[in-house]
Amino acid sequence: MSTRPDPALFRAYDVRGCADTLLTTDAARQIAGAFAARVSSLPDKRIVLGRDGRLSSPRLHKCVRETLIDAGLQVLDIGLVPTPLLYFAQHHFGCGNGLMITGSHNPSRDNGLKLGLNGQPFYGDALRALRQEITDHPPQQPGGTVSEHDLQDAYIQAVVENIRLARPLNIAIDCGNGATGPIAGALYRALGCNVTELYTEVDGSFPNHHPDPAVAANVADLSDTVVNQGLDLGLAFDGDGDRIGFLDELGTRVTADRQLMLFAENILRGHPGAPVVFDIKCSRRLESVVTAAGGKAIYCKTGHANLKASVRANQAVLAGELSGHIVLADRWYASDDALYAGARLLELVASSERSASTLLAPFPADPATDELLLPVEGANPHQIAADVIAANAFGDAQTLTLDGLRINFSDGWGLVRASNTTASLVLRFEGDTTDALQRIRDRVLAVLRGVAPNLQLPDAIVNAVAATHSRTKP
């Protein structure tokens, strides 16, 4: 009887877990073998393989590569790259199958596998079903091969051919010692920028800060650099380069939903009536901006795989989520490529003589919390979210149950949803004013206490206020 990998590895969007205890080389070999069997059933038996810079990635890469070759696949190995280069490689080679070894922005001890099959993300029920297909001995077939490819120059050339900067910009980039380090500076210099680099040496221990630009503390050094050097803007990337952070010339963090407002107004001029997709955590002002620009605003479930699936289903020209995944499908293949999104932001800023902050000024930023994680260890977050919905306690508001419960009031909104990656509830609140935000927060928390009286609400949640995106240092 097969001893299968821990089911906790099989998350909603990808495989992910501690590389020492869960995603061991044995577990990676089993999962890669089962996935290789899926690929083997297709006419195209090629697969693109890449890895990030985590400390555990080389050993996982070695065992996964051997497994794919043993299974009879033609492995196109692109080495240490950010995830967008794996997507680019699939496009470049016309190969729909891919396997990226990456822990994204998880803690340094974690790692994971992102899978693509026949041109589509491989996730959700299909991913969970894969665990049942694991056997004691991964399949072996003759004919397996491997070829190694360096696509950095080809990727840079493709972006340079796509982007034109009307004027040179002085920028700083922060790669957080992640996989974008070897390419980001070269890319933006090729576009004509003067680039100050922070933490571009790949180091899977992440010695300077965690590679998650959605967290304000992780872009503090970048903010200081932009302001102290008088630069035009700053760009930050997560560990595998599929999520972007953006700072204006004042060092102010521009949340992804506000980035989407800027993109939507620009892109919809050439695509009137086109759909724009965004996740349930985004500001309600984004919907207003999309509608005013002549687009069709569509909410989707949180998660990069859900986002891209919604792009395809709706033929959207733009999509994004609050965490920083941005999909620009009007001039690029529809993937969450933070390096390319950064280039498009540069193009927009360079197209105007105005500063980045002035360019963003027309797009309102109501008082809003950042994404709030409420741990519920020992309880089922999905059940709690379902109980909040069943309580039917918001009859005076418009409710949306696409992904948890989003409660839209006339002067703001609140959100309760179950995280698909941790044992947590995800909360967010926004209001026309800070008073409105706090009223909505208190009301939602009161309902939470009613349906889950044993749930511990930390002070950071009970007293959550609007996030400060501007610099806190003088």
FENCORTA-V663228 format. One record per helix or strand. SS is the DSSP state (H for helix, E for strand). FROM is the first residue (numbers start at 0). TO is the last residue. If there is no record, write none. Layout:
[[SS:FROM:TO] [SS:FROM:TO]]
//
This chain:
[[H:6:8] [E:9:9] [E:14:17] [H:24:39] [E:45:50] [H:56:69] [E:73:79] [H:82:92] [E:97:100] [E:109:116] [E:119:120] [H:124:131] [E:144:147] [H:151:161] [E:169:173] [H:180:189] [E:193:197] [H:215:227] [E:232:236] [E:243:246] [E:252:253] [H:255:266] [E:274:278] [H:283:291] [E:295:299] [H:303:313] [E:317:319] [E:325:327] [E:335:335] [H:337:349] [H:355:359] [E:366:367] [E:371:374] [H:380:390] [E:397:399] [E:404:408] [E:411:417] [E:423:430] [H:433:450] [H:458:461]]
//
